[in-house]
Amino acid sequence: MGTQFEDIYDVFLSQISDSIFLEKDSDDNLKYRYLLNSIPRFKKCRQDLSKRDSESFDEALNDEDILILGTLMVVEYLNPLIISIENLKQFMSSKDFSMTSQAAHLKQLSDIREIKRKEADKLILDYTYNNGNLGNLK
């Protein structure tokens, strides 16, 4: 029995709080795209993530695999928030407090994305170390 994407979505959703996103994504299309974008970033997974249909992976993923994919999904979720045209318009439209506020907001989002990316990298590094064959190293 494989792993349902819903299991990974649950981990992803536990790391964000965005009611607007949840309303917009009632059909899971955005979560699905974030998951698809996350898969190539998890190259060291012991399971073959290319074996999947539109709702699940063919192979069973362990909790660590699911956590890594969920965390990578957060990074994918943050990317469009940081690079959104609305943020750029608001940032450039005025020179008063709004500009400072938008710049600070964008900086915070960038910092959060970097933290989540580093967290995912650390999870992958630990995963690779824990699941690799260290006997082959010389």
Backbone as CSV, one residue per row, in Angstrom:
resi,resn,N_x,N_y,N_z,CA_x,CA_y,CA_z,C_x,C_y,C_z
1,MET,0.842,-1.188,0.000,0.000,0.000,0.000,0.880,1.243,0.000
2,GLY,0.593,2.167,-0.870,1.370,3.394,-0.997,0.982,4.439,0.035
3,THR,1.442,5.642,-0.194,1.161,6.762,0.693,0.272,7.761,-0.020
4,GLN,-0.821,8.103,0.620,-1.744,9.088,0.069,-1.120,10.482,0.160
5,PHE,-1.337,11.307,-0.856,-0.853,12.677,-0.833,-1.457,13.434,0.348
6,GLU,-2.662,13.053,0.735,-3.341,13.716,1.856,-2.492,13.665,3.128
7,ASP,-1.739,12.583,3.318,-0.863,12.472,4.488,0.228,13.544,4.460
8,ILE,0.742,13.830,3.282,1.775,14.854,3.131,1.152,16.242,3.244
9,TYR,-0.040,16.409,2.669,-0.750,17.682,2.789,-0.982,18.036,4.254
10,ASP,-1.304,17.048,5.075,-1.542,17.297,6.501,-0.295,17.858,7.177
11,VAL,0.867,17.307,6.841,2.122,17.810,7.411,2.380,19.237,6.932
12,PHE,2.158,19.475,5.660,2.313,20.818,5.092,1.396,21.810,5.806
13,LEU,0.126,21.453,5.929,-0.848,22.368,6.535,-0.571,22.618,8.010
14,SER,0.084,21.679,8.672,0.416,21.882,10.083,1.506,22.932,10.264
15,GLN,2.182,23.304,9.175,3.279,24.259,9.247,2.897,25.656,8.765
16,ILE,1.679,25.820,8.263,1.234,27.138,7.810,-0.111,27.452,8.468
17,SER,-0.470,28.718,8.471,-1.812,29.113,8.907,-2.271,30.211,7.960
18,ASP,-3.018,29.828,6.957,-3.442,30.752,5.912,-4.856,30.381,5.492
19,SER,-5.830,31.031,6.087,-7.230,30.699,5.785,-7.596,31.024,4.338
20,ILE,-6.978,32.046,3.768,-7.256,32.393,2.368,-6.770,31.276,1.455
21,PHE,-5.585,30.739,1.738,-5.062,29.618,0.951,-6.012,28.430,1.036
22,LEU,-6.490,28.123,2.229,-7.384,26.979,2.406,-8.680,27.161,1.632
23,GLU,-9.202,28.389,1.601,-10.423,28.658,0.830,-10.178,28.495,-0.669
24,LYS,-9.045,29.027,-1.137,-8.724,28.965,-2.562,-8.412,27.546,-3.020
25,ASP,-7.922,26.715,-2.120,-7.426,25.393,-2.503,-8.326,24.267,-2.005
26,SER,-9.614,24.459,-2.080,-10.531,23.423,-1.601,-10.435,22.148,-2.443
27,ASP,-9.963,22.268,-3.677,-9.827,21.098,-4.551,-8.422,20.494,-4.524
28,ASP,-7.523,21.008,-3.698,-6.154,20.514,-3.507,-5.234,20.729,-4.703
29,ASN,-5.638,21.513,-5.687,-4.782,21.724,-6.859,-3.473,22.426,-6.513
30,LEU,-3.530,23.448,-5.660,-2.298,24.140,-5.277,-1.387,23.228,-4.463
31,LYS,-1.954,22.517,-3.513,-1.141,21.599,-2.713,-0.487,20.556,-3.617
32,TYR,-1.230,20.070,-4.585,-0.695,19.082,-5.523,0.486,19.668,-6.305
33,ARG,0.356,20.908,-6.769,1.455,21.548,-7.506,2.666,21.766,-6.607
34,TYR,2.429,22.177,-5.343,3.545,22.348,-4.412,4.245,21.020,-4.162
35,LEU,3.473,19.961,-4.060,4.063,18.635,-3.868,4.894,18.236,-5.089
36,LEU,4.338,18.429,-6.284,5.088,18.090,-7.502,6.382,18.891,-7.606
37,ASN,6.353,20.157,-7.193,7.566,20.978,-7.212,8.564,20.531,-6.154
38,SER,8.088,19.910,-5.090,8.955,19.466,-4.001,9.674,18.162,-4.317
39,ILE,9.056,17.319,-5.100,9.601,15.989,-5.373,11.023,16.036,-5.948
40,PRO,11.313,16.872,-6.959,12.683,16.897,-7.488,13.715,17.408,-6.490
41,ARG,13.286,18.108,-5.473,14.204,18.628,-4.462,14.588,17.564,-3.427
42,PHE,13.905,16.428,-3.473,14.178,15.331,-2.536,14.780,14.169,-3.328
43,LYS,15.952,14.403,-3.888,16.615,13.434,-4.758,17.082,12.183,-4.030
44,LYS,17.364,12.297,-2.745,17.944,11.187,-1.996,16.898,10.248,-1.383
45,CYS,15.638,10.454,-1.702,14.603,9.594,-1.119,14.835,8.144,-1.537
46,ARG,14.722,7.240,-0.590,14.938,5.819,-0.885,13.787,5.231,-1.676
47,GLN,12.631,5.856,-1.600,11.477,5.392,-2.369,11.488,6.079,-3.734
48,ASP,10.905,5.453,-4.717,10.833,6.042,-6.051,9.599,6.941,-6.112
49,LEU,9.824,8.247,-5.989,8.727,9.205,-5.957,8.104,9.441,-7.333
50,SER,8.717,8.906,-8.381,8.126,9.051,-9.711,6.986,8.056,-9.931
51,LYS,6.915,7.047,-9.094,5.838,6.061,-9.190,4.655,6.559,-8.376
52,ARG,3.723,7.209,-9.081,2.586,7.824,-8.410,1.440,8.005,-9.386
53,ASP,0.262,8.187,-8.814,-0.876,8.603,-9.621,-1.273,9.992,-9.131
54,SER,-2.476,10.427,-9.352,-2.868,11.788,-8.976,-3.250,11.924,-7.508
55,GLU,-3.248,10.813,-6.760,-3.663,10.883,-5.356,-2.697,10.239,-4.377
56,SER,-1.744,9.451,-4.888,-0.861,8.751,-3.956,0.423,8.294,-4.641
57,PHE,1.414,8.016,-3.804,2.631,7.364,-4.260,2.375,5.860,-4.235
58,ASP,2.976,5.143,-5.162,2.812,3.691,-5.195,3.496,3.032,-4.001
59,GLU,4.627,3.597,-3.597,5.391,3.022,-2.491,5.025,3.720,-1.186
60,ALA,5.148,2.988,-0.100,4.873,3.553,1.220,6.048,4.420,1.663
61,LEU,5.761,5.639,2.077,6.777,6.535,2.604,6.754,6.457,4.121
62,ASN,7.926,6.605,4.733,7.954,6.618,6.192,7.701,8.035,6.688
63,ASP,7.623,8.195,8.002,7.316,9.503,8.591,8.355,10.556,8.211
64,GLU,9.597,10.147,8.125,10.669,11.079,7.781,10.513,11.578,6.340
65,ASP,10.186,10.672,5.413,9.941,11.054,4.019,8.807,12.076,3.940
66,ILE,7.751,11.797,4.668,6.569,12.659,4.653,6.892,14.027,5.236
67,LEU,7.659,14.063,6.322,8.046,15.338,6.926,8.897,16.164,5.968
68,ILE,9.832,15.528,5.296,10.696,16.247,4.345,9.856,16.824,3.212
69,LEU,8.983,16.035,2.626,8.146,16.541,1.531,7.225,17.661,2.006
70,GLY,6.649,17.520,3.193,5.784,18.569,3.734,6.536,19.868,3.959
71,THR,7.764,19.772,4.444,8.584,20.959,4.678,8.995,21.597,3.355
72,LEU,9.339,20.786,2.378,9.653,21.319,1.050,8.434,21.998,0.430
73,MET,7.253,21.499,0.730,6.027,22.142,0.241,5.865,23.540,0.839
74,VAL,6.272,23.718,2.089,6.200,25.050,2.711,7.099,26.022,1.952
75,VAL,8.288,25.569,1.578,9.195,26.414,0.798,8.522,26.801,-0.525
76,GLU,7.898,25.839,-1.179,7.201,26.114,-2.437,6.028,27.070,-2.232
77,TYR,5.341,26.942,-1.116,4.218,27.819,-0.782,4.701,29.259,-0.570
78,LEU,5.864,29.422,0.055,6.377,30.761,0.345,6.916,31.470,-0.894
79,ASN,7.416,30.731,-1.866,8.000,31.358,-3.052,7.060,32.346,-3.733
80,PRO,5.821,31.975,-4.082,4.965,32.952,-4.746,4.544,34.110,-3.835
81,LEU,4.527,33.892,-2.524,4.205,34.996,-1.612,5.285,36.065,-1.664
82,ILE,6.515,35.620,-1.805,7.638,36.553,-1.826,7.735,37.246,-3.181
83,ILE,7.458,36.526,-4.236,7.658,37.057,-5.581,6.338,37.534,-6.204
84,SER,5.324,37.735,-5.398,4.024,38.116,-5.961,4.064,39.523,-6.532
85,ILE,3.352,39.711,-7.604,3.286,41.009,-8.265,2.613,42.028,-7.354
86,GLU,1.670,41.571,-6.524,0.996,42.483,-5.602,1.986,43.033,-4.579
87,ASN,2.855,42.201,-4.059,3.872,42.686,-3.131,4.774,43.707,-3.802
88,LEU,5.157,43.428,-5.038,6.014,44.360,-5.751,5.295,45.680,-6.021
89,LYS,4.014,45.622,-6.399,3.238,46.848,-6.635,3.121,47.663,-5.358
90,GLN,2.778,46.996,-4.262,2.622,47.709,-3.000,3.948,48.282,-2.541
91,PHE,4.997,47.552,-2.757,6.321,47.991,-2.340,6.737,49.241,-3.104
92,MET,6.418,49.308,-4.368,6.899,50.387,-5.209,5.902,51.538,-5.341
93,SER,4.674,51.404,-4.848,3.648,52.395,-5.113,3.726,53.633,-4.241
94,SER,4.370,53.567,-3.097,4.355,54.713,-2.197,5.664,54.785,-1.434
95,LYS,5.953,56.005,-0.934,7.194,56.182,-0.186,6.919,56.430,1.291
96,ASP,5.712,56.238,1.706,5.390,56.484,3.108,5.518,55.222,3.939
97,PHE,4.839,55.155,5.058,4.932,54.026,5.977,4.603,52.705,5.291
98,SER,3.706,52.722,4.352,3.313,51.504,3.640,4.517,50.843,2.983
99,MET,5.395,51.652,2.387,6.571,51.088,1.727,7.471,50.386,2.739
100,THR,7.698,51.026,3.859,8.522,50.413,4.888,7.871,49.136,5.392
101,SER,6.569,49.204,5.583,5.842,48.044,6.067,5.922,46.894,5.062
102,GLN,5.746,47.181,3.793,5.812,46.143,2.766,7.215,45.581,2.650
103,ALA,8.212,46.457,2.736,9.596,45.979,2.662,9.903,45.067,3.846
104,ALA,9.433,45.449,5.024,9.657,44.622,6.208,8.935,43.286,6.067
105,HIS,7.720,43.337,5.518,6.940,42.110,5.324,7.651,41.173,4.344
106,LEU,8.121,41.721,3.245,8.829,40.926,2.247,10.103,40.329,2.837
107,LYS,10.815,41.103,3.637,12.026,40.610,4.296,11.703,39.458,5.237
108,GLN,10.616,39.579,5.989,10.216,38.510,6.900,9.864,37.241,6.133
109,LEU,9.121,37.395,5.033,8.780,36.230,4.225,10.031,35.568,3.658
110,SER,10.970,36.384,3.198,12.226,35.836,2.666,13.003,35.100,3.753
111,ASP,13.031,35.672,4.939,13.722,35.030,6.059,13.066,33.701,6.420
112,ILE,11.742,33.685,6.440,11.013,32.455,6.762,11.287,31.389,5.713
113,ARG,11.261,31.782,4.437,11.535,30.820,3.370,12.940,30.243,3.527
114,GLU,13.913,31.089,3.844,15.290,30.627,4.005,15.405,29.668,5.188
115,ILE,14.717,29.964,6.260,14.713,29.081,7.428,14.109,27.731,7.057
116,LYS,12.980,27.739,6.349,12.321,26.488,5.961,13.177,25.709,4.957
117,ARG,13.858,26.415,4.047,14.724,25.740,3.086,15.880,25.059,3.812
118,LYS,16.470,25.763,4.776,17.560,25.183,5.555,17.069,24.002,6.394
119,GLU,15.863,24.123,6.907,15.288,23.013,7.672,15.121,21.785,6.778
120,ALA,14.617,22.002,5.560,14.458,20.889,4.621,15.815,20.300,4.247
121,ASP,16.801,21.161,3.995,18.147,20.674,3.676,18.710,19.831,4.814
122,LYS,18.521,20.277,6.044,19.005,19.532,7.214,18.291,18.195,7.332
123,LEU,16.982,18.190,7.102,16.230,16.936,7.152,16.741,15.952,6.099
124,ILE,17.018,16.457,4.902,17.522,15.600,3.828,18.922,15.091,4.158
125,LEU,19.764,15.955,4.708,21.116,15.548,5.090,21.061,14.447,6.151
126,ASP,20.241,14.653,7.176,20.087,13.631,8.214,19.534,12.340,7.633
127,TYR,18.569,12.473,6.755,17.945,11.318,6.119,18.990,10.528,5.336
128,THR,19.795,11.247,4.549,20.825,10.602,3.741,21.860,9.908,4.628
129,TYR,22.269,10.579,5.675,23.248,10.011,6.603,22.688,8.765,7.283
130,ASN,21.460,8.848,7.755,20.855,7.738,8.492,20.499,6.543,7.616
131,ASN,20.299,6.779,6.327,19.852,5.704,5.449,20.905,5.272,4.435
132,GLY,22.066,5.937,4.457,23.118,5.587,3.519,23.940,4.415,4.021
133,ASN,24.704,3.875,3.130,25.603,2.773,3.483,26.987,3.370,3.718
134,LEU,27.304,3.625,4.962,28.568,4.258,5.303,29.750,3.324,5.088
135,GLY,29.521,2.032,4.960,30.573,1.066,4.731,31.232,1.238,3.383
136,ASN,30.525,1.889,2.424,31.073,2.089,1.090,31.994,3.298,1.024
137,LEU,32.025,4.107,2.065,32.892,5.288,2.062,34.338,4.881,2.375
138,LYS,35.277,5.533,1.729,36.684,5.237,1.981,37.443,6.494,2.173
